[in-house]
Amino acid sequence: MLITILGVWANLLFFVKGVNAATLQYIWLASALGFYMHGNKWGWIYTILNIIPVLIDAMFSKGYFFLNNGAQVIARPIYIYVLVFDFFAIAFLHYYFFKAFNKNIITLTETKNQLNDINQRLNIKVDEIKKLSNARMSFLSTMSHELRTPLNGVVGLTNVLLLQEPRKDQEETLSVLKFSAENLLSLVTDILDFNKLESDTVELERIPFNLSELVENIYASTRLKASEKYLEFRIEVADQLKAVNLMGDPTRLTQVLLNLLNNAIKFTEKGSVRLICSVADITNKDLKVRFSIEDSGIGIEVNRQQEIFEDFIQASSSTNRNYGGTGLGLAIVRRVLKLHHSVVEVESVIGKGTKFTFDIVYHYQDKIEVAHGSSVVTSDHNSLSEMRILVAEDNVVNVMVIRKTLNRVGINPAVAENGREALSMHLENNYDLILMDLYMPEMDGYEATRKIRQIEDVVKSAIPIIALTATVNNQVEDDVKAVGMNGYLSKPFHANDLFAELRKYAN
């Protein structure tokens, strides 16, 4: 590079005493070599050092440079030197360019191979993660079944005992027992719901429901907890919302509101809890509903108000010790609202209370009668007393719970200990409905249902079958529908939910 610069300046000052074709050639070679050999910074420096003499010549020369000027007579050694130098510079430039080009190709090939190797390892990791996720889902399903089965017995028998007019001291003990069992069931349900939401297997329903009726049912189910703490518990629903039906997923909305209301009641020792449903915006087709849950509880520190929506996180380290819980309630709220394209906002002051607010946009229509599972089931059980029910269940405690629950409405069910026995009893007797546990020895509920649906007698093959199981996940729901079952109840079930299912087939 230095020799090239020297050649340019030597031409200008000594040999040519001006600018000729060789000078331009040296400048071109110096610029190219500078950039190829040393990068942008030194490339510009070498280029400027070679261009400066041309600019100086242009400023002080009395003539101009033309490429068509005739040949000049120079000494033969100088001529040979110039030719050798020129060809050497051109050859070196091409050599270095090829070397750099080849190096880049090799680097790109190596990078490509490395990326392929990384992709292969990532694919292996993804497969391992999927297997781990499936194993976790399977484990949670199994554990939920194992936990919910005894809980079904505890909750069910506690409800039966409470309806048998116990003594005052017994009623208090049974109420505490029921509360503890339902609290444990709530924790199990939170973990299962969180797992389903995390795995992105939840899809929102789109069915008509009346928000006012839904909120009334939620209020009825949480009012007792508030009254036990002597809290002022109120709900307010805008008149516009009472007059229309919304199109959406009432089950997931109930889940959000119950989580927020239960939290509000749990963390409020005195004062009030309010649920306000108002209209934030309305068009010809859509209605934006604003939900606000306010309490006068312990409040949340400003720097913790976003953290509480993270998985397994609570407002402080003492929260779990004082109030219990998994720390999943608000994480579930956030994930469900994300499905609704909504976010929850928090306003809170320590010692004064907290306010959660979120908006959901629904299509709406004029109010009509809507038959939906969230409706309060009436206590008229006369239509059920003549039903002939077959219960297929291998767990003795569960059999006792179901029998005593059905006895309340005048039904004395027949019992089969497994699917094979249920199939045999159904062929020999006439029943109106079968309550079928899914997991039993000898023949499970799935196989028993398949064989029942294959019976040639069209009446017997079409008997309504309601699945009963402690395992709760989307796959089970799909499998239940696939084998031809008519309904699905998870254990432990509420008596009214069971009676609502029976009432569908009472006639």
Buried (B, 14 or more C-beta within 10 A) or exposed (E): BEEBBEBBBBBBEEBBEBBBEBBBBBBBBBBBBBBBBBEEEEBBEBBEBBBBBBEBBEEEBEEEBEEEEEEEEEEEEEEEEBEEBBEEBBEBBEEBEEEEEEEEEEEEEEEEEEEEEEEEEEEEEEEEEEEEEEEEBEEBBEBBBEBBBBBBBBBBBBBBBBEEEBEEEEEEBBBEBBBEBBEBBBBBBBBBBBBBBBBEEBEEEEBBBBBBBBBBBBBEBBBEBBEEBEBEBEBEBBEBBBEBBBBBBBBBBBBBBBBBBBBBBBBBEEBBBBBBBBBBEEEEEEBBBBBBBBBBBBBBEEEBBEEBBEBEBBBEEEBBEEEEBBBBBBBBBBBBBEBBEBEBEBBBEEEEBBBBBBBBBBBBEEBEEBEBEBBEBEEEBEEBEEBEBBBBBBBEBBBBBBBBBBEBBEBEBBBBBBBBBBBEBBEEEEBBBBBBBBBBEEBBBBBBBBBBBEBEEEEBBEBBBBBBBBBBBEEBBEBBEEBBBBBBBBBBBBBEEBBBBBBEBBE
